[in-house]
């Protein structure tokens, strides 16, 4: 059966049409978006001079105490354009009245860009090679959280300490892969911390109190591999990070784990034609790149399930 025939059938069966909707994307919580007027951007990384202890006492008529600036490092890069188009033949559109093919095409290409961003961010933060020594831990054997004698609370506490010792801030975001979350919420150590008069079920709200992290998210996003099999983007890993609020009070000295740098007003949906105007394309375009700008502000706990 050809695509045109399928659309003719779908025009009558659209009320029972079946589609797939991806679970909520969460990468934005680790890679908040900042906007640039230009595609060429400078990524600055400042040092820790704001945390140094200086001699500040001054005697009468003595010279002022002067800081010796330590400078900063700068990485210049050009943002990447991302675009995706969906073709619609004029005959397909005529036959697919109830399917609303243009709306479907818009959803497909927009979701495609979002999924690519989610996957790119996940690949960056789930690669131990992107973290410095002391900011990553690969679990194995009895340390894996699938072992009832393991110590998730102790592992997370150590990870939080590792971050705060390097940036003078506690992590405020924790991202847990779905497979890791399934193990954590059943862990006997964590369930043992629940009062007897409550249902013995670990919820996200309880986990925030146990781990003392204000924002905890579960990575459930899925993509289809080359064979059409659904695969989870977020593995059995846990990522802790300090992500500053993007407000007017923020300064260049605030530590930051990661950003998505996006060209201002670059997200556009448009339509174009070719091939004798019998095929039109619904296109989504965006210009951005995710950057891991301060890996010392994060911690990767890998292979939670072994």
Backbone bond lengths (Angstrom), bond angles and torsions (degrees), N, CA, C in turn:
res aa  C-N    CA-C-N  psi(-1)  N-CA   C-N-CA  omega(-1)  CA-C   N-CA-C  phi
1 X - - - 1.459 - - 1.527 109.74 -
2 X 1.357 117.32 129.58 1.447 121.19 -179.94 1.508 112.70 -79.98
3 X 1.327 114.89 170.11 1.463 119.71 -177.40 1.525 111.32 -64.35
4 X 1.349 116.86 -36.09 1.451 120.41 -179.68 1.527 110.70 -63.95
5 X 1.334 116.46 -41.65 1.461 120.25 177.84 1.527 111.19 -63.81
6 X 1.341 116.02 -39.95 1.461 120.30 179.05 1.520 110.88 -60.35
7 X 1.352 115.91 -42.25 1.452 119.55 -179.60 1.522 111.17 -66.32
8 X 1.317 117.22 -36.92 1.464 120.03 178.22 1.533 110.36 -62.02
9 X 1.329 115.94 -40.71 1.462 119.56 177.61 1.527 110.31 -67.58
10 X 1.359 116.73 -45.18 1.451 120.79 -178.71 1.517 112.65 -61.21
11 X 1.369 116.74 -27.85 1.454 119.57 178.20 1.519 111.13 -60.89
12 X 1.335 116.42 -27.67 1.455 120.40 179.77 1.528 112.43 -95.96
13 X 1.311 116.16 -21.25 1.467 120.29 -175.59 1.522 112.86 -111.22
14 X 1.326 117.74 18.16 1.467 119.95 -174.03 1.525 111.94 -63.81
15 X 1.351 116.45 -27.15 1.466 118.49 -179.25 1.521 112.07 -65.96
16 X 1.321 116.71 -24.42 1.460 119.43 179.21 1.524 110.92 -113.29
17 X 1.323 115.47 17.95 1.464 118.91 179.61 1.521 109.68 -63.81
18 X 1.303 114.49 146.80 1.461 120.99 -177.93 1.517 109.54 -114.78
19 X 1.317 115.97 130.25 1.459 119.53 178.51 1.512 110.31 -132.32
20 X 1.313 115.61 173.45 1.460 121.76 179.19 1.524 108.75 -117.09
21 X 1.334 116.05 132.52 1.465 120.80 175.59 1.521 108.29 -119.76
22 X 1.312 116.55 127.67 1.463 120.03 -178.19 1.526 110.18 -70.64
23 X 1.324 116.47 149.73 1.450 120.25 173.68 1.530 109.86 -65.47
24 X 1.306 115.90 162.28 1.461 121.59 -174.27 1.525 111.14 -55.38
25 X 1.316 115.38 135.23 1.459 120.73 175.19 1.535 109.11 -76.02
26 X 1.328 116.70 142.19 1.467 120.72 -175.47 1.526 112.87 -124.39
27 X 1.339 118.54 -5.82 1.465 120.32 -175.86 1.525 112.56 -59.29
28 X 1.336 116.52 -28.88 1.457 120.50 -179.70 1.523 111.79 -58.01
29 X 1.319 117.69 -26.09 1.466 120.88 -179.81 1.524 112.27 -72.86
30 X 1.332 117.57 -24.45 1.464 121.70 175.04 1.518 111.40 -97.05
31 X 1.327 116.61 -28.84 1.459 122.86 -176.61 1.539 109.76 -120.85
32 X 1.338 118.11 67.77 1.472 118.13 -179.54 1.531 110.61 -60.56
33 X 1.319 115.62 148.76 1.460 121.04 -174.16 1.527 111.49 -85.11
34 X 1.322 115.39 130.61 1.458 121.63 168.40 1.528 106.59 -121.40
35 X 1.322 115.63 148.08 1.459 120.41 -170.74 1.524 111.54 -108.09
36 X 1.316 114.32 146.06 1.462 122.34 179.16 1.528 108.69 -124.35
37 X 1.328 115.72 142.54 1.466 119.97 176.83 1.524 111.12 -73.86
38 X 1.326 116.51 -27.18 1.466 121.69 -175.85 1.531 110.51 -119.50
39 X 1.323 115.20 160.88 1.460 119.65 177.45 1.533 111.62 -77.78
40 X 1.324 117.28 -28.38 1.460 120.41 175.85 1.519 108.39 -84.94
41 X 1.326 116.80 122.80 1.465 120.50 -174.44 1.530 110.38 -129.56
42 X 1.314 114.68 153.97 1.462 122.83 174.21 1.520 108.52 -109.29
43 X 1.318 116.96 124.13 1.457 122.56 175.34 1.527 107.26 -100.73
44 X 1.327 116.18 115.02 1.464 121.37 -177.53 1.524 110.28 -97.28
45 X 1.319 115.15 141.65 1.460 120.64 174.10 1.522 107.91 -127.73
46 X 1.322 115.42 111.31 1.452 120.74 -177.28 1.530 110.40 -90.23
47 X 1.322 114.53 160.90 1.463 119.90 -177.77 1.528 110.68 -91.12
48 X 1.320 116.14 -165.51 1.463 121.23 -174.00 1.517 112.98 -104.96
49 X 1.337 117.17 26.73 1.457 118.66 -176.04 1.527 112.23 -65.17
50 X 1.343 117.79 -22.35 1.464 120.08 179.01 1.525 111.37 -69.55
51 X 1.346 118.20 -14.25 1.455 121.50 -177.85 1.533 112.83 -105.63
52 X 1.314 117.18 1.61 1.461 120.04 179.66 1.524 111.09 -72.69
53 X 1.338 115.75 150.66 1.460 121.78 173.15 1.524 107.83 -93.13
54 X 1.313 116.86 120.59 1.463 121.37 -176.32 1.527 110.34 -111.50
55 X 1.338 114.98 155.65 1.462 120.33 169.96 1.519 107.60 -75.61
56 X 1.314 116.10 114.88 1.463 120.06 -175.75 1.526 113.70 -112.36
57 X 1.360 116.60 -10.42 1.458 118.56 -179.39 1.527 110.29 -70.23
58 X 1.303 116.28 141.49 1.471 121.67 179.47 1.525 109.38 -135.56
59 X 1.311 115.60 128.46 1.457 120.81 176.69 1.532 109.67 -81.65
60 X 1.333 115.67 163.36 1.464 120.67 178.17 1.529 109.80 -58.56
61 X 1.325 116.48 131.63 1.471 126.50 178.65 1.537 113.49 66.65
62 X 1.319 117.28 7.96 1.473 119.59 177.38 1.527 109.63 -82.66
63 X 1.326 115.60 161.96 1.458 120.22 177.28 1.527 110.87 -67.88
64 X 1.314 116.25 154.54 1.460 121.15 175.92 1.527 110.14 -69.87
65 X 1.298 114.64 153.39 1.462 120.65 175.97 1.528 108.61 -81.25
66 X 1.309 116.57 123.44 1.464 121.43 -173.60 1.526 109.83 -115.07
67 X 1.315 115.11 131.18 1.467 121.04 176.49 1.524 109.35 -77.92
68 X 1.316 116.10 140.69 1.463 120.75 171.95 1.527 107.54 -93.62
69 X 1.346 118.21 104.06 1.473 120.43 -176.05 1.524 111.62 -57.85
70 X 1.328 115.10 138.92 1.457 121.10 -178.75 1.525 112.59 -96.79
71 X 1.343 117.48 -5.53 1.457 120.28 176.45 1.513 112.97 74.36
72 X 1.304 116.06 -164.17 1.454 121.75 -177.28 1.524 109.00 -154.91
73 X 1.315 115.42 163.72 1.461 120.41 175.65 1.528 108.84 -102.62
74 X 1.323 116.34 151.27 1.461 121.16 -177.29 1.520 109.61 -134.99
75 X 1.319 114.39 134.50 1.455 120.99 177.01 1.527 108.34 -119.69
76 X 1.329 116.66 117.91 1.463 121.52 -179.94 1.522 109.92 -98.71
77 X 1.315 116.21 132.75 1.458 120.41 -178.31 1.524 109.79 -148.03
78 X 1.305 116.18 167.51 1.458 122.05 177.43 1.522 108.90 -115.19
79 X 1.320 116.62 131.02 1.458 121.79 -178.30 1.529 110.82 -66.19
80 X 1.312 115.26 155.25 1.462 122.13 -176.18 1.527 110.27 -101.20
81 X 1.333 115.69 136.69 1.464 119.31 173.90 1.524 109.21 -85.90
82 X 1.332 115.63 134.96 1.460 122.43 176.90 1.526 107.55 -120.77
83 X 1.335 117.33 129.75 1.455 118.57 175.42 1.514 110.49 -146.34
84 X 1.339 114.45 155.85 1.452 121.07 -176.42 1.523 107.56 -151.44
85 X 1.350 115.96 133.10 1.462 120.75 -177.63 1.513 111.07 -122.44
86 X 1.325 115.18 151.38 1.466 122.32 178.81 1.519 108.11 -124.08
87 X 1.368 118.57 120.37 1.472 120.63 -176.39 1.526 112.37 -83.59
88 X 1.329 115.97 141.46 1.464 121.79 175.88 1.523 108.36 -134.55
89 X 1.311 117.28 117.57 1.452 121.74 174.38 1.536 108.84 -78.21
90 X 1.331 117.06 146.46 1.469 119.68 -176.26 1.524 111.52 -61.55
91 X 1.328 118.00 -30.56 1.458 121.39 177.67 1.527 111.46 -70.79
92 X 1.332 115.24 -37.67 1.463 119.22 176.32 1.527 110.35 -62.12
93 X 1.315 116.21 -43.65 1.461 120.39 -177.88 1.524 111.42 -64.46
94 X 1.334 117.16 -38.71 1.460 120.71 179.00 1.525 111.96 -66.09
95 X 1.327 115.97 -37.52 1.452 120.14 -178.44 1.526 112.96 -78.63
96 X 1.318 117.12 -22.38 1.469 121.46 -171.83 1.516 112.00 -103.32
97 X 1.325 117.36 46.14 1.456 120.91 -174.62 1.522 112.20 -58.50
98 X 1.332 117.11 -44.54 1.458 119.26 -176.08 1.528 113.18 -81.47
99 X 1.317 116.79 -16.40 1.457 119.95 -178.44 1.524 111.64 -76.95
100 X 1.350 118.14 -20.69 1.462 122.71 -176.63 1.532 109.43 54.20
101 X 1.322 114.72 63.61 1.451 121.68 -169.14 1.524 112.34 -62.13
102 X 1.333 118.25 -35.83 1.467 119.62 -179.88 1.528 111.20 -65.74
103 X 1.334 116.30 -40.49 1.468 119.29 177.46 1.519 110.23 -65.41
104 X 1.322 116.20 -41.71 1.467 120.02 177.41 1.530 110.45 -60.76
105 X 1.340 116.72 -43.85 1.466 120.48 179.90 1.518 111.09 -62.00
106 X 1.330 116.80 -40.89 1.467 120.81 179.04 1.521 110.66 -62.44
107 X 1.331 116.53 -43.42 1.463 120.06 179.52 1.529 111.65 -64.06
108 X 1.332 116.33 -39.62 1.464 120.52 -177.94 1.532 111.03 -65.11
109 X 1.333 117.31 -48.62 1.466 119.11 -176.07 1.522 111.47 -71.33
110 X 1.332 116.94 -36.17 1.470 119.48 178.01 1.515 110.81 -66.23
111 X 1.326 116.59 -46.22 1.454 120.46 177.92 1.529 110.90 -63.03
112 X 1.336 116.23 -33.18 1.465 120.14 178.51 1.515 112.35 -62.29
113 X 1.335 116.58 -42.28 1.468 119.62 177.66 1.528 110.96 -66.89
114 X 1.319 116.71 -41.19 1.457 120.43 -179.68 1.525 111.41 -64.98
115 X 1.326 115.68 -40.60 1.466 120.21 179.36 1.525 111.00 -65.09
116 X 1.324 116.73 -40.07 1.471 120.25 178.54 1.525 110.46 -62.95
117 X 1.335 117.00 -40.52 1.468 120.59 177.99 1.523 110.84 -64.26
118 X 1.333 116.67 -44.73 1.463 120.66 179.38 1.531 110.85 -59.06
119 X 1.325 116.25 -44.90 1.468 120.83 -179.07 1.525 111.21 -65.82
120 X 1.338 117.97 -41.17 1.465 121.35 -179.91 1.532 110.62 -63.01
121 X 1.337 116.68 -42.60 1.467 120.33 178.96 1.524 110.99 -66.17
122 X 1.328 116.23 -43.28 1.467 120.43 -179.66 1.525 111.34 -62.74
123 X 1.331 117.07 -39.80 1.465 120.34 178.68 1.519 111.24 -63.05
124 X 1.328 116.95 -37.35 1.463 120.53 -179.73 1.526 111.56 -66.18
125 X 1.331 116.81 -46.59 1.469 119.52 -171.25 1.522 113.19 -89.32
126 X 1.332 118.20 -6.17 1.462 119.67 176.43 1.527 112.61 -104.25
127 X 1.324 116.40 8.95 1.465 121.59 177.83 1.525 108.78 -101.03
128 X 1.339 119.09 110.90 1.470 121.03 -179.35 1.524 113.24 -57.21
129 X 1.327 117.91 -25.86 1.464 120.65 -179.56 1.526 112.50 -65.39
130 X 1.332 117.11 -16.99 1.463 120.40 -179.49 1.519 113.16 -89.53
131 X 1.337 116.78 2.29 1.458 120.95 -179.30 1.529 110.33 -116.05
132 X 1.337 116.88 143.22 1.469 119.06 178.63 1.522 111.54 -73.41
133 X 1.318 116.01 164.17 1.459 121.05 175.43 1.524 109.59 -57.30
134 X 1.318 116.55 134.96 1.458 120.34 -179.03 1.513 113.25 95.33
135 X 1.343 116.89 -9.08 1.469 120.55 -179.84 1.529 111.48 -118.86
136 X 1.331 115.91 26.36 1.464 119.48 178.51 1.517 109.07 -155.61
137 X 1.329 114.90 151.72 1.454 121.39 179.81 1.520 108.23 -149.33
138 X 1.322 116.57 125.04 1.456 121.67 176.16 1.528 107.57 -104.78
139 X 1.322 116.58 114.02 1.451 120.82 -177.08 1.530 110.59 -77.18
140 X 1.321 115.24 150.96 1.463 120.76 177.46 1.519 108.85 -156.78
141 X 1.333 115.31 157.59 1.460 120.09 175.95 1.521 112.96 57.51
142 X 1.326 115.80 -133.49 1.465 121.24 -175.50 1.525 113.25 -72.78
143 X 1.353 117.33 -10.77 1.467 119.14 178.07 1.526 111.81 -79.51
144 X 1.355 117.32 -16.57 1.462 120.42 178.36 1.531 109.16 -65.35
145 X 1.320 116.03 146.54 1.456 120.29 -174.55 1.529 112.84 -73.16
146 X 1.312 117.27 -6.87 1.466 120.49 172.84 1.524 111.21 -74.31
147 X 1.339 116.84 -15.63 1.460 121.83 176.14 1.527 108.40 -86.64
148 X 1.311 117.10 125.11 1.469 120.95 -176.79 1.524 113.04 -61.66
149 X 1.331 117.53 -22.23 1.467 120.61 -179.72 1.524 112.58 -88.55
150 X 1.307 117.82 -1.43 1.469 120.53 -178.96 1.525 110.05 -71.03
151 X 1.343 115.57 169.90 1.472 121.06 -171.43 1.528 111.24 -128.55
152 X 1.338 118.00 76.69 1.467 119.93 -179.81 1.519 113.61 -57.60
153 X 1.318 116.81 -40.76 1.463 119.87 -178.36 1.522 110.75 -63.66
154 X 1.328 116.78 -41.79 1.457 120.02 179.25 1.513 112.02 -67.34
155 X 1.333 117.35 -39.68 1.467 121.48 178.96 1.529 110.60 -62.72
156 X 1.332 116.21 -44.94 1.464 120.27 -179.85 1.523 110.64 -66.89
157 X 1.321 117.55 -40.93 1.468 120.38 178.22 1.528 111.14 -60.26
158 X 1.332 116.64 -42.75 1.467 120.52 178.83 1.530 110.84 -64.33
159 X 1.323 116.06 -38.74 1.462 119.85 178.71 1.527 110.74 -65.16
160 X 1.322 116.29 -41.64 1.470 120.13 177.99 1.528 110.79 -62.68
161 X 1.330 116.13 -41.56 1.468 119.81 178.54 1.532 111.21 -62.99
162 X 1.323 116.35 -39.67 1.467 120.23 -179.59 1.524 110.98 -61.60
163 X 1.326 116.60 -38.73 1.462 120.11 178.80 1.519 110.75 -69.98
164 X 1.325 117.34 -48.59 1.464 120.49 -175.27 1.525 112.19 -64.94
165 X 1.340 117.35 -29.76 1.464 119.94 178.14 1.525 111.81 -69.60
166 X 1.338 117.01 -21.86 1.471 120.26 -177.52 1.520 113.16 -99.66
167 X 1.341 117.91 -26.42 1.471 118.59 -176.03 1.522 112.89 -126.82
168 X 1.328 117.45 0.43 1.473 121.99 179.14 1.524 112.31 62.34
169 X 1.316 117.19 27.13 1.457 122.97 175.97 1.524 108.66 -141.33
170 X 1.336 115.60 144.72 1.460 119.59 172.78 1.524 109.61 -82.50
171 X 1.324 118.44 146.95 1.470 119.82 177.05 1.527 110.31 -62.75
172 X 1.324 115.90 143.91 1.463 120.56 179.40 1.527 112.98 -117.67
173 X 1.343 116.62 2.39 1.458 121.42 178.56 1.527 109.20 -134.48
174 X 1.317 115.58 136.19 1.464 121.44 172.55 1.522 107.60 -130.27
175 X 1.317 115.73 127.04 1.458 120.82 177.70 1.521 108.34 -115.50
176 X 1.326 115.95 123.19 1.457 122.13 -175.28 1.525 109.16 -116.08
177 X 1.319 117.14 125.66 1.456 120.20 174.80 1.524 110.69 -63.63
178 X 1.333 116.34 150.02 1.465 120.94 -175.73 1.528 112.34 -55.35
179 X 1.327 118.02 -42.52 1.462 120.29 -179.45 1.527 111.54 -66.51
180 X 1.322 116.86 -35.88 1.466 120.48 176.53 1.526 110.81 -68.56
181 X 1.345 116.36 -37.83 1.453 120.69 179.79 1.536 110.88 -64.71
182 X 1.325 117.46 -39.75 1.462 120.73 178.50 1.526 111.05 -59.52
183 X 1.327 116.66 -35.03 1.459 120.71 178.59 1.529 111.33 -76.66
184 X 1.333 116.41 -44.04 1.466 120.44 -176.96 1.523 112.70 -61.11
185 X 1.327 116.70 -44.85 1.471 118.29 -173.24 1.519 112.72 -71.11
186 X 1.331 116.43 -9.03 1.465 120.41 176.25 1.527 112.40 -108.07
187 X 1.320 117.52 2.75 1.466 119.75 -173.94 1.530 110.38 -69.59
188 X 1.334 117.74 130.68 1.470 120.68 -177.05 1.526 113.53 -62.02
189 X 1.341 118.49 -33.55 1.461 119.36 179.02 1.525 111.22 -61.84
190 X 1.329 116.08 -45.55 1.462 120.06 -178.18 1.523 110.71 -71.43
191 X 1.335 117.59 -39.62 1.460 120.26 178.12 1.525 111.07 -65.08
192 X 1.340 116.21 -29.81 1.458 120.08 178.67 1.511 113.65 -69.25
193 X 1.329 117.54 -15.89 1.467 121.42 178.78 1.519 112.78 -84.58
194 X 1.342 116.64 -7.63 1.452 120.71 -179.78 1.521 109.75 -84.28
195 X 1.317 115.47 137.56 1.462 120.78 179.44 1.529 110.15 -61.16
196 X 1.329 116.46 147.88 1.462 121.64 -177.10 1.524 113.23 -62.24
197 X 1.330 116.81 -24.40 1.463 118.46 -177.35 1.527 112.44 -86.93
198 X 1.332 117.17 7.37 1.453 121.35 176.55 1.522 110.18 -112.03
199 X 1.293 115.31 157.60 1.457 119.80 174.89 1.526 109.34 -64.02
200 X 1.317 116.84 134.32 1.460 120.77 -176.38 1.534 110.70 -76.78
201 X 1.296 116.05 66.15 1.450 121.29 -179.24 1.522 108.84 -134.66
202 X 1.344 116.67 124.35 1.465 121.23 178.89 1.527 108.58 -79.75
203 X 1.310 116.19 120.69 1.462 121.82 175.07 1.520 109.21 -108.14
204 X 1.323 116.15 169.06 1.460 119.53 178.54 1.525 111.38 -63.50
205 X 1.323 116.71 -37.60 1.468 119.35 179.43 1.523 110.98 -63.29
206 X 1.340 116.31 -40.60 1.468 119.16 177.30 1.521 111.16 -67.48
207 X 1.325 116.58 -38.14 1.463 120.30 -179.60 1.528 111.04 -64.23
208 X 1.324 117.22 -35.50 1.466 120.79 177.18 1.526 110.63 -61.72
209 X 1.328 116.46 -38.06 1.464 120.36 179.07 1.523 111.30 -73.26
210 X 1.331 116.64 -40.64 1.466 120.22 -178.66 1.523 111.39 -66.03
211 X 1.336 116.94 -46.75 1.459 121.35 -176.98 1.529 112.53 -88.90
212 X 1.331 116.79 -10.25 1.473 122.32 -179.55 1.538 111.20 56.27
213 X 1.316 114.17 49.02 1.461 122.31 174.59 1.522 106.79 -125.50
214 X 1.329 116.50 125.77 1.462 119.48 -169.76 1.519 114.46 -74.32
215 X 1.317 118.47 -24.21 1.458 120.47 -175.53 1.531 109.05 -130.78
216 X 1.328 117.06 107.45 1.458 121.97 179.59 1.519 108.62 -119.30
217 X 1.326 116.29 130.30 1.458 121.60 -178.20 1.519 110.44 -128.13
218 X 1.323 115.86 153.26 1.457 122.04 178.44 1.527 108.39 -109.38
219 X 1.335 115.82 124.48 1.456 120.82 178.64 1.518 110.98 -84.28
220 X 1.345 116.31 107.90 1.462 121.33 -177.03 1.525 113.09 -114.68
221 X 1.312 117.53 0.28 1.463 120.71 -173.54 1.523 111.24 -60.82
222 X 1.325 114.66 147.33 1.465 122.21 -174.39 1.519 109.83 -132.66
223 X 1.340 116.66 145.34 1.453 120.57 171.19 1.526 108.63 -130.98
224 X 1.324 115.90 160.50 1.462 121.21 178.20 1.518 109.28 -97.28
225 X 1.333 117.49 127.27 1.461 120.59 -179.60 1.535 110.02 -78.47
226 X 1.328 116.97 -176.52 1.460 121.35 -174.82 1.523 112.80 -62.58
227 X 1.346 116.47 -20.65 1.461 120.61 179.06 1.530 112.65 -95.90
228 X 1.342 115.80 4.12 1.454 119.89 179.53 1.517 114.66 84.01
229 X 1.336 117.12 8.45 1.461 120.49 178.39 1.524 110.49 -84.83
230 X 1.322 117.59 139.06 1.453 121.62 176.53 1.534 109.79 -75.22
231 X 1.327 115.98 132.26 1.466 122.67 -178.50 1.525 108.35 -131.48
232 X 1.314 116.99 138.02 1.462 120.53 178.83 1.529 110.39 -75.78
233 X 1.318 115.42 134.01 1.465 121.08 177.85 1.524 110.14 -71.47
234 X 1.332 116.46 -41.62 1.468 121.29 -178.87 1.516 108.37 -96.16
235 X 1.332 116.88 119.65 1.463 122.82 -175.49 1.527 110.48 -84.32
236 X 1.338 115.99 -165.59 1.468 120.26 179.71 1.527 109.62 -80.48
237 X 1.331 114.61 61.47 1.462 122.32 -178.26 1.526 109.87 -125.64
238 X 1.318 115.31 161.58 1.463 122.36 173.44 1.525 107.77 -128.28
239 X 1.320 116.56 129.56 1.461 121.26 178.02 1.519 108.46 -116.54
240 X 1.314 116.37 124.60 1.464 122.87 173.00 1.514 107.99 -106.37
241 X 1.334 117.27 142.01 1.464 119.28 -177.80 1.517 110.65 -158.05
242 X 1.323 114.15 153.32 1.458 120.03 169.02 1.521 107.59 -101.07
243 X 1.332 115.91 119.67 1.464 122.32 -179.20 1.519 107.91 -121.57
244 X 1.325 118.57 112.26 1.468 120.52 -176.26 1.519 111.82 -70.45
245 X 1.317 115.68 152.05 1.452 120.57 173.39 1.522 108.78 -69.66
246 X 1.331 116.63 136.66 1.462 120.77 -179.45 1.521 109.09 -88.53
247 X 1.333 116.30 74.92 1.454 121.67 -178.84 1.519 111.57 -123.13
248 X 1.319 115.60 178.24 1.465 120.58 -176.59 1.522 112.20 -68.28
249 X 1.358 117.20 -21.71 1.457 120.00 -178.20 1.520 113.08 -82.07
250 X 1.322 117.38 -8.66 1.460 121.00 -178.17 1.519 110.79 -70.02
251 X 1.336 117.00 139.88 1.460 122.10 178.09 1.518 109.48 -119.80
252 X 1.332 115.64 170.07 1.456 120.12 179.96 1.517 112.83 -67.82
253 X 1.348 117.17 -11.35 1.451 119.84 -179.53 1.528 112.58 -91.00
254 X 1.320 117.25 -5.74 1.455 119.24 175.80 1.524 109.35 -69.21
255 X 1.333 117.62 128.03 1.466 118.81 177.69 1.518 109.70 -66.75
256 X 1.310 116.52 149.21 1.465 119.83 -179.53 1.521 108.76 -144.63
257 X 1.314 116.41 137.53 1.455 121.63 -178.40 1.524 110.95 -80.59
258 X 1.320 117.12 -51.56 1.459 120.46 -174.38 1.527 110.12 -158.41
259 X 1.328 114.90 159.41 1.463 121.78 174.87 1.524 108.86 -142.87
260 X 1.322 115.38 155.60 1.454 121.14 160.98 1.520 106.35 -104.49
261 X 1.322 116.82 117.09 1.457 120.98 177.48 1.520 107.60 -94.25
262 X 1.320 116.36 121.53 1.459 122.03 -175.16 1.526 109.65 -125.06
263 X 1.317 116.09 139.43 1.456 119.50 174.42 1.522 109.06 -68.54
264 X 1.306 115.22 134.89 1.461 120.96 -176.29 1.532 110.70 -60.14
265 X 1.324 115.77 133.75 1.473 123.43 176.99 1.529 113.04 58.95
266 X 1.317 117.17 30.23 1.468 119.64 -176.45 1.520 113.34 -86.90
267 X 1.327 117.64 -18.43 1.461 119.86 -179.08 1.527 109.32 -77.46
268 X 1.327 116.02 117.18 1.461 121.17 -177.77 1.524 109.91 -140.07
269 X 1.326 114.71 144.64 1.458 122.14 171.59 1.520 107.16 -114.23
270 X 1.335 117.46 123.71 1.454 119.15 179.24 1.526 110.06 -138.66
271 X 1.317 114.81 176.65 1.454 121.85 -178.69 1.522 108.94 -130.70
272 X 1.319 117.46 135.86 1.456 120.95 175.82 1.519 109.40 -139.77
273 X 1.329 115.45 162.57 1.461 120.74 -176.96 1.522 110.70 -126.96
274 X 1.331 115.25 156.44 1.453 122.00 171.21 1.523 107.68 -160.55
275 X 1.317 117.43 -172.36 1.462 122.64 -179.04 1.528 111.30 55.05
276 X 1.326 116.42 52.19 1.459 120.59 176.38 1.510 113.21 70.27
277 X 1.344 117.17 22.49 1.460 123.17 177.72 1.525 113.85 64.16
278 X 1.333 117.57 15.94 1.458 120.18 176.61 1.523 112.34 -90.88
279 X 1.321 116.89 -15.07 1.459 122.32 175.94 1.518 108.37 -123.14
280 X 1.320 117.05 127.21 1.459 120.03 174.46 1.526 108.73 -115.06
281 X 1.317 115.57 157.45 1.459 121.84 -174.20 1.521 109.42 -125.31
282 X 1.309 116.07 130.49 1.463 122.42 171.44 1.523 106.35 -94.41
283 X 1.334 116.39 121.85 1.470 120.54 -170.53 1.525 111.09 -125.25
284 X 1.332 114.54 136.18 1.466 122.05 172.09 1.521 108.44 -110.77
285 X 1.331 116.16 134.60 1.465 121.84 -179.26 1.524 109.46 -132.13
286 X 1.316 115.80 138.70 1.460 121.38 173.93 1.522 108.40 -148.71
287 X 1.332 116.74 156.89 1.467 121.84 -179.32 1.529 107.36 -129.93
288 X 1.317 116.06 112.44 1.470 119.78 -175.88 1.525 109.95 -164.54
289 X 1.332 114.78 168.68 1.459 122.66 168.98 1.524 108.41 -152.53
290 X 1.337 117.97 137.92 1.462 120.50 170.92 1.527 110.18 -85.30
291 X 1.319 116.53 139.98 1.466 121.68 -178.91 1.522 109.75 -129.64
292 X 1.329 115.89 132.99 1.459 122.37 171.24 1.522 105.88 -91.13
293 X 1.334 116.70 91.75 1.468 120.44 -168.86 1.527 113.78 -87.66
294 X 1.330 117.61 -19.47 1.457 119.61 -178.43 1.518 110.94 -150.59
295 X 1.325 116.30 78.60 1.463 119.82 -175.01 1.525 112.12 -63.22
296 X 1.342 117.84 -21.52 1.464 119.80 177.62 1.528 111.30 -69.32
297 X 1.329 117.41 -13.43 1.469 122.07 176.10 1.518 111.59 -89.77
298 X 1.322 116.70 10.48 1.452 120.91 178.65 1.517 112.02 -137.46
299 X 1.322 116.13 169.61 1.457 121.56 178.10 1.530 107.84 -147.32
300 X 1.342 115.53 134.23 1.462 121.56 -179.39 1.526 109.27 -110.74
301 X 1.338 115.52 121.26 1.466 121.88 171.81 1.524 106.75 -105.83
302 X 1.326 116.21 110.93 1.469 121.54 -172.81 1.516 112.24 -102.60
303 X 1.337 114.56 155.51 1.465 122.95 173.13 1.529 111.97 54.67
304 X 1.331 114.80 51.87 1.453 121.38 178.43 1.531 111.33 -56.11
305 X 1.342 115.04 -37.15 1.465 119.14 -178.35 1.526 113.16 -94.62
306 X 1.335 116.47 3.23 1.459 120.09 177.71 1.512 113.39 85.55
